[in-house]
Amino acid sequence: MKPIRRHRTFVKNYRSRVGNNPKQVKQFEKRLGLFINGVRDTPLNDHVLIGSMKGLHAFSVSGDLRVVYRETEEFYEFLDIGSHNQVY
């Protein structure tokens, strides 16, 4: 498994959008565990983005909470987290 890096935008948005909601924090930790273990299908629904975000990926944390990330040869970089409207 490649290491995961967190972009400063991700860190900032995690604190403001997720960090103050214990239920979402717990859900993120569960989904992060799945991601680390290589799960990409249900329930993460990992997918490649198109348009202006071409080359990036996203996965679902909960109903409307998404993580946008990019993959390099060396690592995964989490770029943003938030609702569909916030990250796209």
Stockholm file with secondary structure:
# STOCKHOLM 1.0

chainA/1-88         MKPIRRHRTFVKNYRSRVGNNPKQVKQFEKRLGLFINGVRDTPLNDHVLIGSMKGLHAFSVSGDLRVVYRETEEFYEFLDIGSHNQVY
#=GR chainA/1-88 SS CCCEEECHHHHHHHHHHTTTCHHHHHHHHHHHHHHHTTCCSTTTCCEECCGGGTTCEEEEEETTEEEEEEECSSCEEEEEEEEHHHHC
#=GC SS_cons        CCCEEECHHHHHHHHHHTTTCHHHHHHHHHHHHHHHTTCCSTTTCCEECCGGGTTCEEEEEETTEEEEEEECSSCEEEEEEEEHHHHC
//
